[in-house]
Amino acid sequence: MHNSKLQNYIKNVLENMPKDWLNLTTHRLDIYNEELAKTEFTHQFEALFDHNNFKLSALEELPTAYDYIRLGHPLSCVLEWVIGNLHKLNFENIISFSSETMPILAILRTNLLANKKTRILYSNKLPASFNTKILKSVYGYQFQLKKVENVSAISKFDGSTIFIEEQNKISLQNLHSNIDFHIHIYKNLGSILLINGEENESYISDIQHVRRRETIAMTPFDCLIALEAFVENTSFKKKNNDFETNKKSVLNSIKKITETTLKPLVGSSGLSVQYAIMMGLVHHAQENYPKKAIKFIVPPNCYGGTNDQARRVAACNANIEIVDLPVDGDNDMVQSVHTVLEKIAYEDAIPYIIAEIPTNPRVEVPDLIELKDALSKERKTANGEIAMDPVFILDQTFCPNVHFLGEGEILSTVKTISYASGSKFPSGGNCTAGYMVGNNKTANLIEKIEIHLKLCDNEATNFQMEILAKQLPSMNQRIAAAYKNTREFVNFIHKTLPAAKINFVSSTLAKQGFTPSVFSLDLPTKGNSAEEKEAYKRKLNHKLIHLMITEIPNESKYCVSYGQLKGCYWTIPATSTQGTTKEGDKDYIARVSLSPDLDLEHHKKVFLKFVEAI
């Protein structure tokens, strides 16, 4: 393949690409097959290339590459396909990261679990965030490290060989047979991992899973910079961006919104922040309580990313265990906290609780005074000594406007860290960056968390910080407007379909500040057995969603997000946000999210049409 043909085609694609390729954070589930993530899009894109078809209409018809840009997106797939073509590698062997270090950590994790040796070679210098001591002591990763002058002289090795080099442009390079993984560092953009040799293709799934859970793909904005440089055959251009000014604005906005005083941390996604929290807490525990077991307490049906990531951290360390915390439906969060903490106290272990308030997808809020009492209660070990205090890790993505941690607030006296996914209200759906804050009792913990956010090179990108600086100041107003629409829609559904069970906050909770724009809908069902009733309800869920997105295609979308600037979003948690949750804990209900800006009367009209049809 001649590079000129490839460059010309990509040039035309970039000039004609759909706006959504650059601007959307969540994509359509109705044209998405998770089992064929990336591959279905890329195969069809390749077919367009073969016919030199770069029309907007053709590009718009391509299937969804990934349902969420944290995992990947059209531009990351195109970039990976281009690099695969240049190196005569399958596009699946190319994986882009926003982080410079996470592709290294992904390989190290796989080899840790496989008890396989790793050799890390580099030509000039390692990524600035790479920390050998912490990677070995806290993460448990083992590896050799060596600078090489002559790449062609690299010898064979009994294990995996990683070679790292910095590049300032996309170029074709010979792949050395004794190098298993080439990592190209694109300064200020991220990194590209090239998996070399059939014997290493078994790593693809594990590495993609790291990108899915502990970091993000190279962002659309940065992929575009890389592709433009490829088309023009130039070095990567640094976009004008006043990062420090934007960062100062973002940190001030977060402090104002949360009424906290400690320095907030801003990561490339909510899960990037959560990973830093988990590893920072592990680091702190290892230094201060090396003989104690670590227990991460997690609701079994919470957001699948949280659930999965927690178990992945535990899988790498025999001293870490996951403990279930039942919180929804017939289970009371406060009582579950009491039960679990009593047991862990008896064992003299370290309790870290991760929970969502309101819960997802049932949108439940526990009695906060009772929760505070449960978290504050002094407990005893089996030896009668005072047990370790818990650290409460609060995911408040549904209601980031609620003041939990400020001086005098309900959780100000309990060691509490709060975080939020930025692709929701903070950015209005324009980027994935997330943030975290802690109350004044967590200053020493936040120091450790920041170390790991930087080690993983998972801090927010320049462009993400720019978006947050623009959107955060209006967040609380957007939350209020979206809640107003949601309450009106919930009241309408209650009136027109009273047999449906609606999970939403009460008016009393709303007056306390809990004003989410998300509710879940348990549709009425029928049948002669539990199996028939469940099957009927699941079919009805899809019927409702299909009707809404078909009748109102410009506003109603079948995707997983909420807190966006416009439209209405529908999903079934069991098949989207709870993708890796155990089957028995999944919720086969419809989750609906409204924005501040939509044609609510049109949505009511179509919903009424659905009711009349059943």
N, C-alpha and C positions, 0 to 999 in steps of 0.2 A: 504493500500500500504506500503510495506516495504521500508525504506529509502535506504537500500543497493541496491535494484533493481534500484531505481531512481538514486542513485549516480553512479552506474556502467553505466547506459545508458547515463547520462550527460557526464561522463568521455569519453565515446566513441564518443559522438557528438562533444565535444571540440577538440578531436584529429583529427576528420574528417571534421570539418565544412569548408564551402567555405571561401576563403580569403576575399571575399566581405563583409562577416558578420562583419569583424573587420575594414575594410579599406574604405568602401564606405560611402559617406554622402548622396547621392541621389540614389534612386533605380528605377527600371523599371516600367513605367506606363502601359506598355502593359500587365503586369500580376498583375495588382493592381486594386482592387475594393474598392474605398474609403469608401463606406457604410459598408464594412466588414473589415475595418482596424483592425489589430491585430487578430480578431476572425478567419478569413479564414486561416491565417498562422498557428495560434495556434491549431485549430482543426485538420489540416492536420499533424502538428508536433506530436500531441497526437496520431494520427493513426499510425505514424511511431513508436512511443514508444510502442504501443500495440503489434506491430509485431517485436519489437526489431531491427528495421531497422535504422542503423545509417550510411549507405553508403553515400559517398560524392555525388554520382549521385542522390540519393533520396533527400538529403538536398538541392541540387541545384535546384531541380524542385519545391520546395515549393513556393507558391505565395508571392509576395511582402507584407511585414507586414505593412509598412508605406512607403510613397514615399520619406520621408526625415527623417534622423535620429534624428533631433530635436524633432520630434513627437514621435519617437519610432523606433525600428529596431528588427531584428531577436533575438539578444542576450538579449535585454530588455524583449522581449516577452517570451523567454525561462526562464529567471530568474523569471519573474512574475508567469509563469506556475508552476515552481518548488515550489515557496513559497505558491501558492494557493493549490497545492497538499498536502504539509506538514500540512496546516491548514484546509484542507477540505473546501476550499472556491473556488468559480468559479474564473478562472484566470482573468476575467474582473474586479473582486473586488480588484485586486492587481495592483497598479500603482507605477512605480519607477520614481524617480526624481534625477537629478544631484544636485539639491539644497536641503539643510536641512530644509529650512523654507517655501518654496513654497507650499508643500502639506497643511500646516497649513493655509496659506493665501488663498488657493483655497477653503477650507471649509468655512473660514470666509467670503469670497466674496459671496458664495452661500447663506449663512445665513443672510448676510446683505440685499441682495435683497429680501429674503423671510421673513425678520423681525423676525428671529428665534434666540433664545439665544444660546450661545456657552460657554462651560466650557473646559478650557485647563488644563489638569493634567500632571505632569511629575514626574518621579521617582528620578532622580538625579539632572540634570540641563537642562535648556533650551538650544537650539542651540545658539552659541555665537552671531550670527547675529540677533537674535530676539530682536526687539525694541518695547516694549509695548507702550511707549508714542507716537511714530510716527505712529504706526499702528492704534492707536485710533484717533489721531488728523488729520493726513493727509489722510489715507485710509478710515477713518470713520468706521473701524471695532470695534465691541463691544464684549467683552468676559471677563469671570472670569479666574483667574490664580491661581493655587494652586499646591504646592508640596505634594506628597502623599508618605507615608512610607509603607503602606500595600495595595497592589493592590486589594486583595480579598475583602477588606472592602469598595470598591467604591460603593457609593449609587446611586439610580436612580436620574435623573435630567430632568427637564422640558425643553428640548432642546437637543443640540448635545454635546456629551462628546468626547473630543480628549485626547488620552493618548500617551505621548512621552517618549521613552526610547532609550538609546544608546546601540547598540549591536556590538560586535567585531567578530561575526560569524553568519552564517545562522542557526537558530535552531527552533524547534517546540515549541510554547508557547500556553498556554490556552487562548482563547479569552473570556474575561469577558463580560457577557451579558449586563452590564450597560455601556460598552465602545462601542461607535459607530465607532470610527476611531482609529486604532492603527497605530502609526508612529514609525518605526524603523529607527533610525539614524545610518548609516554606515559611521563612521568617514573617511573623505578623499575620499569617494565614492559617497555619496549622501544620499538618504532616500528611504524607502519603505512604502507605504501607504496600509494598509489592511482595507477594508470597511466591517464592520461587521453587519450582519442582513439584511433581505430582505427589511425592511423599509428604509434602507439607500442606496439601489441600484440606486435610482433616482439621487443620487449625481454623479454617475460615469461619465456621459456625461459632466457635468459642470466642474468636476475636470480635465478630459482629455482635455477640452478646455483651461483651464489655462496652462496645460503643453504644449499645442499646440502654445499658443500665448505669454505667459509671461515668459516662462522658457524653459527648455529642459528635455528630458528623461535622465536617467542615461546613460552615454556614453558607447559605445561598449567596450572600453578599461576597464572601471571600472566595467561593468557588468561581463566581463571575470574574473576579479580579484575575484569578489563575487562568481561566479560559480566554479572557481578553488578551493576556500576555502571550498565550500560545498562538492565538490567531495572528497577532502582530509580530510574533517572534522576538519579543522583547523581555526584559526583566520585569518582575512583578512591580507594579506601581503602588506606592503607598498613597492611599486616599487621604485627603485633608480631613483631619478629625481632631478636635480639641479635647483629647481624652481626659486630661486632668480636670478641666473645667466641668465636663459632663459628669465625671465621677464625683466631684465635690457636690454637684447639684443632686445627684442620685442619692448619695449618702445622707445629705440633709433632708431630702424628701422622705426617705425611709425612717429616719429618726423622728420626724414630725408626725408621720402616719402612725408609727408604733408607740410614740411617746417614750422611747428608750434613749439612753445616753451613751452606751458603749458603741464602739465602731461597728457598723454593719458590715457584712461580707456579701459580695455579689458574685455569683457563679454563672457559668455558661448555661445552666438549666437547674430546675428544682432538684433533680436527682444528682447532678454534680455537687450541689450544695449538701444534699443529704449524705452523699458518700464521704465528703470532707468531714461532716459532723460525726459520722460513725467511726471513721479512722482516727479522727482527732481524739475522740473519747477513748478508743482502744489504746492509743498512744499514752494518754494521760493515766489510764488505769495501769498500764504496764510499768510506768515509771513510779507511780505512787503506791500501788497495791499489787505487786507482782505475783503474789501467791493466791490471789482471789480469782475465782471464775467470773466471767463476764456474761450477763444475761441481757439480750435485747428482747424486749417485750413488744410484740407486734400484733394488731388485730388480724386474724386470718383472712378476712374478706376485704381488707383495705386495698387501696390502689395497688394494682399488681406490681408496679415498679418498685414501690416501697417494700412490699412483701418479698419479692424476688431478690432485690438487692441485699436485704438483711440476711437472707439465707445464703447468699453468695459470699458475704463477708464471713459468716460463720463457717462455711465450708473450707476456708483457708486457714483456720486456726482452731485447734482442738480445745482451746480454753474458752471459746465463745459458743454460746447456745442460744437458739431462738425459742422463746416461750410465747404461746398463744395468749392473746387478750381478747376474749369475746366481748363485743361492744354494741352490736346492733340487734334489732328485733326484740326477742324475748330476753336478751342479755343486757344487764345494766353495767355501764362502764365503771362506775364508782365501785360497785360490789366486786367486779372482776379485778380492779386495781387492788382492793383490799386483799382478796384471795391470793393473787399472784405475789404481791409484795410480802405477805406473811410467809409464804413458802420460801421465797428467795432470801429473806432475812434469816430464816432458820438455817439455811445452807451457808450463810455468811458470804454471799456472792454480791456482785455489783449490778444493780438494776438500772437499765436504761429503757425508758418507755417511749415508743413512737406511736402517736395517735393523731387522728384528724378530728378537728372540731370546727364546724359540724362534720359528722361522719359522712363518708362517701360509700354508696350512693343514697343511703337512707336519710341523710340530712337531719341527723339527731344531735342534740346538744345535751350533755349530762348536766346534773345539778352542780354548778361550778363551786359552790361553797363546800358541798360534800366532797367533790373531787380534790379541792385544796386540802381538806382535812385528811383525806385518804393518803395524799402524797406527803403530807407533813407529819403524819403519825410516827412517833418513835417506836421502833420495833426491836426485838431481841433475837440474837443468834441462838443456836442450840446450846451454847456455853453460857448464855445469859448476858453476853456483852451487847452493847448498843450496835445495831446493824447499820450498814451503809445507807445513806440517804439516796433516794432515786434521783435521776436526772430526767425531767420530762421534756421530750422532743415533740413539739407541737407543729403539725402541718395545718396551717390555717389558710390554705389556698382558697377555700370557698368564701371565707370572710376575712380578708387581710386587713380590713378596717377596724376590727375589734381590738381594744386595748387590753391585752392580757398581762403585759410585763412591766409597764411603767410604774413609777413609784406610787404605792398605795393601791395598785390594781390587784385583781384576784390572785394572780400567780406571781406576784412580785417577791414573795417570801419563799417560794419553792424554786430550786435550781431548774430553770426553764429556758429552753432555746426554741425559738419560733422561726419557721421558714415558709416561703411561699413560692410557687411556680410562677415565673414571670411571663409565660406565654398566655396567662389568663388576664386578670385585671391589671397587673402592673404595666404590661406593654400593650394591652388591648388586642392581643393576638398577633403582634407584629414581630416578636422575637421570643426565644425560649429562656432568656436569662432569668435566674431566680435569685433570691436574696435570703439572708438570715440575720436575726438579731438575738441577743441574749439579755436577760435581766442582770442586775448588778451583782448577783451571786455567781455568775458564770464567767467572770473576766478571765480566769486562768484557763478555763476550757476553750474559750474563743481563741486564745493565743495558739493553742494546739490545732484547732480546726483550721485556722488560717494557714498554718504550715502545710497542711495536707491539701488544701485548696490550691495552693501555689505549687506544691510538689507534683500534683496531677495536671498542672497547667490548665486548670478548669475555671479560671477566673473569667468574668464576662469579657467578650471581645470589645474592641473599640466601637464598632457599629451598634452592638447590643447596648452598650452604655449610652450611646447617643439616643437610641430609641427610648430607653427608660427615662433619660433626662427630659425628654419631650412629653412622655405619657404619664409618669407618676404624679405630677402635680394635679391632674384632673381625675385621679383614680377614685377618690371617695365620692365625687359627684356622679361618676359613671356607675358606681356600685348602687347608689341611691336610686338613680333612674332605672337601672336594670331590675332592681328589686320591685319597684312600683309596677313595671310591666309584668313581672313574674307573678306577683300577688294577684293582679287582675286576671291573668290567664288561669291561675290555680282556682280562683273563685268561679270562673266561667266553667271550667271542667267539672268542678264539684256540683254545680247547678245542672249541667247538661248530662253528666254521667255519674250520678251519685253512687252507683255501685262500685266505682273504681276507688281503690285505696291510693291516696296521694300522700307521699312523704315530703313534708315541707315544714318549715319553722312555724310555730304558733305566733299569733299577734303579740303575745306577751314577750316571747323571745326577741321578736323584731324590735320591740320598744327598748330592749336591753342592748340593741346594736347588732344583733345577728340578722343581717339582711342579705342572704345569698340570692343569687339569680338562677339557682338550680333546684329542680325538684324531681322526684322519681314517681313513676306512675305504674301502679300495679293494676292492670286492666281486669275487668270482670271476666270470668271464664265459665265453661260448662263442660260436662262430660260425665261418664258413669264411673270413672276411676280417677285416682290421683294422677296417673300417667296421662290419661286422656285430657284432663283439665290443664295439666302443665303444657302438653303439646298444643292445645288450642290457644292458650295464652301466648305462647312463644310465636305462634303463627300470626296472632292478632297484633303483637308488637311490630312485626315486620310490615304488616298491612298498613298500620297507622303511619309508620315512618315513610314508607313508600309513597303514600298518598300526600303527605306533607311536602316531601322534597320534589314530588312531581308537579303538584299544583302551585307551589311557591318556589320555583328553582332559584330565583335570585336572592332569596332570603333564608329559606329552610335548607339546612345541610345535614347530611348524615355523617357526622364526624364527632370526635371525642372532646372537643374543647368547650370552653365557656369563658365569660369575661371579655369577649371580643367586642369590637366597636359597633358592629352591625350584625343583624340577622338572628336566626334561631337555630340551635344545634341539638341534634337528636342522636342518641346512641343506646346500645344495650350493654351495660357494664360487663356482663359475663363474657361477651365476645370482643370486648375492646379493652377498657381500662383494667379489667381483671383477668387479662389473658393468661397469666401464669399462676393465678390463684387456684388452689385445690378445687376440684369440681364441686364438691359438696358445699363449699363456701361461696360459690358464685351467685350473682343476682341476675336472674333472667327477667328483668323489668326494663321499662323504658326510662332513660334519664333525659330530661329536657332542660335546656339552658336558653335563657332569653338575654338579649343585649339591650342597651339603652335606646337603640335605634332600629325599629322594625315596624312593619304594618301589622299591628296587633289585631285589628278588626278582620283582616284577611285570614290570619291564623285561626281566629275563632270560627270564622265561616267554614273553613276547610275541616276543622275538628268536628263541627256540628254535622258536616257531611259524613264523616267517619262514623259518628254515633248513630246516625239514621240508617247507615248501611249494616249495622250489626244488631 
